[in-house]
Amino acid sequence: MNNEQFGTKSFLAEKDAKIFIAGHRGMVGSSITRQLKQQGYHNFIEVARTELDLTNQAQVHAFFEENKPDYVFLAAAKVGGIHANNEFPAEFIYQNLMIESNVIHAAYQVGVKRLLFLGSSCIYPKLAPQPMSESSLLTGGLEPTNEPYALAKIAGIKLCESYNRQYQCDFRSVMPTNLYGPGDNFHPENSHVIPAMLRRFHEAKLRCSPSVEIWGTGTPKREFLHVDDMAAASIFVMGLRAESYQTETTSMQSHINVGTGEDVSIKELAETIKDVVGYKGDIYFNSDKPDGAPRKLLDVSLLGRLGWQASINLKTGLEDAYAWFLSNTSSVREV
């Protein structure tokens, strides 16, 4: 980090600041919490999901009025893979819209110094030029399978922009590429590609199955970011001086992409996971199944100009995710 990017009253200097991480027990939120504690922050406002329903405006307002956090990381969201997005579109758009609206408005009402909203790369058009830059937002149609979720995340960006413009708030947004790592969802139907593959190859290894089926041709390319890199990037963007953040963004383009800037084919991913798990059978690519978009890669040059880049390579990250899965097979999150 370049210390010239931070003022003497920046977030990084305020070790006693009251910090609320919405979704602190989730994959990203728990990593942000862990890293902040390692950096000396200690004044966390933590509340269980059973005690605070973020979709309930009255509850959220009362919580913020009582606790008055200085900084907010908005990492709470309803997330899932293609199957879940297809099956529960109303839940995805409603819950995410309500969480964002309630938390962002309450943050404005109590005078939160700075808020960071975590979105998703699915905000970009299905046919956006590759790699996808921040300026691609709202330039074309979305991928139909996760459109409700994507629309909610776009609304979150626009909420932050609108409160900044009207009320001079300092609300920021980061858009990560596909995330994976400890604390991921390993549900056989509702998980994303990496946890789904890790589980599939692991179970095939235990059963001594002769082959593992992967949907599609294996040719589509995807970008993947370890959750600890995402957490580090979130803390970095939160800590930027307002002048640095505003210089690189505008009122009409306030979000920042977070990724590695590199992608791999699904075939390469499957072969790497096979190696990490230690599975000895074959991989069968079922070309009768859909491939999805041919490529999804983020342009991360803006974040690079600001001074941050990912540090965890894919194989190392996969080994970490698999080790966590093996240590938590009896209690892995399956929702």
C-alpha positions as CSV (number, residue, x, y, z in Angstrom):
1,M,0.0,0.0,0.0
2,N,1.1,3.5,-0.8
3,N,0.7,5.5,2.4
4,E,0.4,8.8,0.5
5,Q,-3.1,7.6,-0.5
6,F,-4.3,7.8,3.0
7,G,-5.0,10.9,5.1
8,T,-4.2,11.2,8.8
9,K,-7.9,10.8,9.6
10,S,-8.4,7.9,7.1
11,F,-10.1,4.7,8.1
12,L,-6.8,2.9,8.4
13,A,-5.6,5.3,11.1
14,E,-8.7,4.9,13.3
15,K,-8.0,1.7,15.2
16,D,-10.8,2.5,17.7
17,A,-13.4,3.2,15.0
18,K,-16.8,1.4,15.4
19,I,-17.1,-1.0,12.5
20,F,-20.2,-2.8,11.4
21,I,-19.7,-5.7,8.9
22,A,-23.1,-6.7,7.6
23,G,-22.7,-10.4,6.8
24,H,-19.8,-10.9,9.2
25,R,-20.3,-14.6,9.4
26,G,-20.4,-15.1,5.6
27,M,-17.5,-16.1,3.4
28,V,-16.4,-12.5,2.6
29,G,-17.5,-10.8,5.8
30,S,-15.6,-13.3,8.0
31,S,-12.4,-12.8,6.0
32,I,-12.8,-9.0,6.3
33,T,-13.3,-9.3,10.1
34,R,-10.3,-11.6,10.4
35,Q,-8.0,-9.3,8.5
36,L,-9.1,-6.2,10.3
37,K,-8.5,-7.9,13.7
38,Q,-5.0,-8.8,12.5
39,Q,-4.4,-5.2,11.7
40,G,-5.4,-4.0,15.1
41,Y,-9.0,-3.1,14.8
42,H,-11.1,-4.2,17.8
43,N,-14.3,-2.2,18.1
44,F,-16.7,-4.4,16.1
45,I,-20.5,-4.2,16.3
46,E,-21.5,-7.8,15.8
47,V,-25.1,-9.1,15.7
48,A,-26.5,-12.5,14.6
49,R,-28.9,-12.8,11.7
50,T,-31.5,-14.2,14.1
51,E,-31.3,-10.9,16.1
52,L,-31.3,-8.4,13.2
53,D,-33.3,-8.9,10.0
54,L,-31.6,-6.7,7.5
55,T,-34.7,-6.8,5.2
56,N,-36.7,-5.2,8.0
57,Q,-36.4,-1.4,7.8
58,A,-37.6,-0.7,11.4
59,Q,-35.1,-3.2,12.8
60,V,-32.2,-1.8,10.8
61,H,-33.0,1.8,11.6
62,A,-33.2,1.0,15.4
63,F,-29.9,-0.9,15.2
64,F,-28.1,1.9,13.6
65,E,-29.6,4.5,15.9
66,E,-28.5,2.5,18.9
67,N,-25.0,1.6,17.7
68,K,-24.0,4.5,15.4
69,P,-21.2,2.8,13.6
70,D,-18.4,4.8,12.0
71,Y,-17.7,2.5,9.1
72,V,-19.9,-0.1,7.4
73,F,-18.9,-3.0,5.1
74,L,-22.1,-4.1,3.4
75,A,-21.2,-7.8,2.6
76,A,-24.6,-9.3,3.5
77,A,-26.6,-10.7,0.5
78,K,-28.6,-13.6,-0.7
79,V,-26.3,-15.5,-3.1
80,G,-26.4,-18.7,-5.0
81,G,-25.5,-20.4,-8.3
82,I,-27.4,-20.7,-11.5
83,H,-29.9,-23.3,-10.2
84,A,-30.8,-21.1,-7.1
85,N,-31.1,-18.0,-9.2
86,N,-33.5,-19.8,-11.6
87,E,-35.6,-21.3,-8.9
88,F,-35.9,-18.3,-6.5
89,P,-35.7,-15.1,-8.6
90,A,-38.2,-13.2,-6.4
91,E,-36.3,-14.0,-3.3
92,F,-33.0,-12.9,-4.9
93,I,-34.3,-9.5,-6.1
94,Y,-36.5,-8.7,-3.0
95,Q,-34.1,-9.7,-0.3
96,N,-31.0,-8.0,-1.8
97,L,-32.9,-4.8,-2.7
98,M,-34.3,-4.6,0.9
99,I,-30.9,-5.3,2.6
100,E,-29.2,-2.6,0.4
101,S,-31.9,0.0,0.8
102,N,-32.2,-0.4,4.5
103,V,-28.5,-0.4,5.4
104,I,-27.5,2.4,3.0
105,H,-30.4,4.7,4.1
106,A,-29.8,4.0,7.8
107,A,-26.0,4.7,7.3
108,Y,-27.0,8.1,5.9
109,Q,-29.4,8.8,8.7
110,V,-26.9,8.3,11.5
111,G,-24.0,9.9,9.7
112,V,-21.7,6.9,9.0
113,K,-18.4,8.2,7.9
114,R,-17.9,5.7,5.1
115,L,-19.7,2.7,3.7
116,L,-18.4,0.0,1.3
117,F,-21.0,-1.9,-0.8
118,L,-20.0,-5.3,-2.2
119,G,-21.6,-6.2,-5.5
120,S,-20.9,-8.7,-8.2
121,S,-19.5,-8.9,-11.7
122,C,-22.9,-10.2,-13.0
123,I,-23.9,-6.5,-13.1
124,Y,-22.4,-6.3,-16.6
125,P,-24.2,-7.0,-19.9
126,K,-24.1,-10.6,-21.1
127,L,-22.3,-9.5,-24.3
128,A,-20.0,-6.9,-22.7
129,P,-16.6,-6.5,-24.4
130,Q,-13.9,-8.5,-22.7
131,P,-12.3,-7.7,-20.3
132,M,-15.3,-5.9,-18.8
133,S,-14.6,-2.4,-17.6
134,E,-16.6,-0.3,-15.1
135,S,-17.9,1.8,-18.0
136,S,-19.7,-1.3,-19.5
137,L,-22.4,-1.0,-16.8
138,L,-25.9,-0.5,-18.3
139,T,-24.7,-0.7,-21.9
140,G,-26.7,-3.9,-22.8
141,G,-28.9,-6.7,-21.6
142,L,-28.0,-8.9,-18.7
143,E,-27.6,-12.7,-18.5
144,P,-31.2,-13.9,-18.0
145,T,-30.4,-16.6,-15.5
146,N,-29.3,-14.2,-12.8
147,E,-30.9,-11.0,-14.0
148,P,-32.9,-10.4,-10.7
149,Y,-29.8,-10.7,-8.6
150,A,-27.8,-8.5,-11.0
151,L,-30.5,-5.8,-11.0
152,A,-30.4,-5.7,-7.2
153,K,-26.7,-5.2,-7.3
154,I,-26.9,-2.5,-9.9
155,A,-29.5,-0.8,-7.6
156,G,-27.0,-1.0,-4.8
157,I,-24.4,0.9,-6.8
158,K,-26.9,3.5,-7.8
159,L,-28.1,3.9,-4.2
160,C,-24.5,4.7,-3.2
161,E,-24.0,7.1,-6.1
162,S,-27.3,8.9,-5.3
163,Y,-26.7,9.4,-1.6
164,N,-23.2,10.7,-2.5
165,R,-24.6,13.2,-4.9
166,Q,-27.6,14.4,-2.9
167,Y,-26.2,14.2,0.7
168,Q,-22.4,14.3,0.1
169,C,-22.0,10.8,1.7
170,D,-18.9,8.7,1.2
171,F,-20.4,5.5,0.0
172,R,-18.3,3.2,-2.2
173,S,-18.8,0.1,-4.3
174,V,-16.6,-2.8,-5.3
175,M,-17.6,-5.5,-7.8
176,P,-15.7,-8.8,-7.4
177,T,-15.3,-11.5,-9.9
178,N,-16.2,-15.1,-9.0
179,L,-15.2,-15.7,-5.4
180,Y,-14.1,-18.9,-3.7
181,G,-12.3,-20.0,-0.5
182,P,-12.9,-21.0,3.2
183,G,-16.5,-20.6,4.3
184,D,-17.9,-21.2,0.8
185,N,-21.3,-22.9,0.0
186,F,-20.8,-26.5,-1.0
187,H,-24.4,-27.4,-1.7
188,P,-24.5,-29.9,-4.6
189,E,-27.1,-27.9,-6.5
190,N,-27.0,-24.3,-5.2
191,S,-23.2,-23.7,-5.1
192,H,-20.9,-21.9,-7.5
193,V,-18.5,-23.7,-9.9
194,I,-15.4,-24.1,-7.7
195,P,-17.1,-25.5,-4.5
196,A,-19.3,-27.6,-6.7
197,M,-16.3,-29.1,-8.5
198,L,-14.3,-29.6,-5.3
199,R,-17.1,-31.5,-3.7
200,R,-17.8,-33.5,-6.9
201,F,-14.2,-34.6,-7.3
202,H,-13.8,-35.3,-3.6
203,E,-16.9,-37.6,-3.6
204,A,-15.8,-39.3,-6.8
205,K,-12.4,-40.0,-5.1
206,L,-14.1,-41.5,-2.1
207,R,-16.4,-43.7,-4.3
208,C,-13.5,-44.6,-6.7
209,S,-15.7,-43.4,-9.5
210,P,-14.1,-43.9,-13.0
211,S,-15.1,-40.5,-14.2
212,V,-16.5,-37.1,-13.3
213,E,-18.9,-35.3,-15.5
214,I,-18.5,-31.6,-16.2
215,W,-21.2,-29.7,-18.1
216,G,-20.3,-28.1,-21.4
217,T,-17.3,-28.3,-23.6
218,G,-14.8,-27.0,-21.1
219,T,-13.8,-24.1,-23.4
220,P,-15.5,-21.1,-21.6
221,K,-13.1,-19.0,-19.6
222,R,-13.7,-17.6,-16.2
223,E,-11.8,-15.5,-13.6
224,F,-11.6,-16.5,-10.0
225,L,-10.6,-14.6,-6.9
226,H,-9.7,-16.0,-3.5
227,V,-11.9,-14.6,-0.7
228,D,-8.9,-13.4,1.3
229,D,-7.8,-11.3,-1.7
230,M,-11.3,-9.9,-1.9
231,A,-11.3,-8.9,1.7
232,A,-7.9,-7.3,1.4
233,A,-9.1,-5.3,-1.6
234,S,-12.2,-4.2,0.3
235,I,-10.2,-2.9,3.2
236,F,-7.8,-1.2,0.7
237,V,-10.7,0.6,-1.0
238,M,-12.3,1.5,2.3
239,G,-9.0,3.1,3.4
240,L,-8.5,5.3,0.3
241,R,-8.6,9.0,0.9
242,A,-11.8,10.5,-0.5
243,E,-9.7,12.5,-2.9
244,S,-8.0,9.4,-4.4
245,Y,-11.3,7.6,-4.7
246,Q,-13.2,10.5,-6.3
247,T,-10.3,11.3,-8.7
248,E,-10.4,7.8,-10.2
249,T,-14.2,7.5,-10.2
250,T,-17.0,9.9,-11.1
251,S,-20.6,10.4,-9.9
252,M,-21.8,8.3,-12.9
253,Q,-19.2,5.5,-12.4
254,S,-18.4,5.1,-8.8
255,H,-17.8,1.3,-8.6
256,I,-14.5,-0.5,-8.8
257,N,-13.8,-4.0,-10.3
258,V,-11.9,-6.5,-8.1
259,G,-10.3,-9.5,-9.7
260,T,-7.0,-11.1,-10.7
261,G,-7.1,-9.8,-14.3
262,E,-6.5,-13.4,-15.5
263,D,-8.9,-16.2,-16.5
264,V,-8.7,-19.9,-17.1
265,S,-10.8,-22.3,-19.1
266,I,-13.3,-24.6,-17.3
267,K,-11.2,-27.5,-18.6
268,E,-8.1,-26.0,-17.0
269,L,-10.0,-25.4,-13.8
270,A,-11.3,-29.0,-13.7
271,E,-7.9,-30.4,-14.3
272,T,-6.4,-28.3,-11.5
273,I,-9.1,-29.3,-9.1
274,K,-8.6,-32.9,-10.0
275,D,-4.9,-32.6,-9.2
276,V,-5.6,-30.7,-5.9
277,V,-8.1,-33.3,-4.7
278,G,-6.0,-36.2,-5.8
279,Y,-8.7,-37.8,-8.0
280,K,-7.3,-40.4,-10.4
281,G,-10.2,-41.0,-12.7
282,D,-11.2,-39.3,-16.0
283,I,-13.0,-36.0,-16.7
284,Y,-16.0,-36.2,-19.1
285,F,-17.1,-33.0,-20.6
286,N,-20.8,-33.3,-21.6
287,S,-21.1,-31.1,-24.7
288,D,-24.9,-31.6,-24.7
289,K,-25.1,-29.4,-21.7
290,P,-24.8,-25.5,-22.0
291,D,-21.5,-23.7,-21.8
292,G,-22.8,-20.3,-20.8
293,A,-21.0,-17.1,-21.9
294,P,-17.7,-17.9,-23.7
295,R,-15.7,-15.6,-21.5
296,K,-16.1,-13.4,-18.3
297,L,-13.1,-11.4,-17.3
298,L,-12.9,-8.1,-15.4
299,D,-10.8,-5.2,-16.4
300,V,-9.0,-4.4,-13.1
301,S,-6.8,-1.6,-14.4
302,L,-8.6,1.0,-12.2
303,L,-7.8,-0.8,-9.0
304,G,-4.3,-1.4,-10.2
305,R,-3.8,2.4,-10.8
306,L,-5.0,2.9,-7.2
307,G,-2.3,0.6,-6.0
308,W,-3.8,-2.9,-5.3
309,Q,-3.5,-6.3,-7.0
310,A,-4.4,-9.8,-6.1
311,S,-1.7,-12.0,-4.6
312,I,-3.1,-15.5,-4.3
313,N,-2.7,-17.7,-7.3
314,L,-5.4,-20.2,-8.3
315,K,-3.8,-23.4,-7.4
316,T,-2.7,-22.2,-4.0
317,G,-6.2,-20.8,-3.4
318,L,-7.8,-24.1,-4.4
319,E,-5.6,-26.0,-2.0
320,D,-6.6,-23.6,0.8
321,A,-10.3,-24.0,-0.1
322,Y,-10.1,-27.8,-0.3
323,A,-8.2,-28.0,3.0
324,W,-11.0,-25.9,4.6
325,F,-13.6,-28.2,3.1
326,L,-11.8,-31.3,4.5
327,S,-11.7,-29.8,8.0
328,N,-15.4,-28.8,7.9
329,T,-17.1,-31.7,6.0
330,S,-19.5,-32.2,8.9
331,S,-20.6,-28.6,9.0
332,V,-20.0,-27.0,5.6
333,R,-22.6,-24.4,4.7
334,E,-25.2,-25.9,2.4
335,V,-27.9,-23.3,1.6
